[in-house]
């Protein structure tokens, strides 16, 4: 258990950040799932619309530190490649 005031504050900050990042990651996973479902259904127009909605959410999550920027780029690149292959 933390003894100093600064260590206790760090624990509180880490808990807040973890909660925020959990929400951000969940939101990103939902967007990715929407794109993948549109790809699976074979509807290219719906997949492109879902991709356009997912792109800013993924960039925002990497900007806020929930994901590494290369992770975001890798996920977007893979989804884009799958949409273009349709």
Order of alpha helices (4+ residues) and beta strands (2+ residues): alpha-alpha-alpha
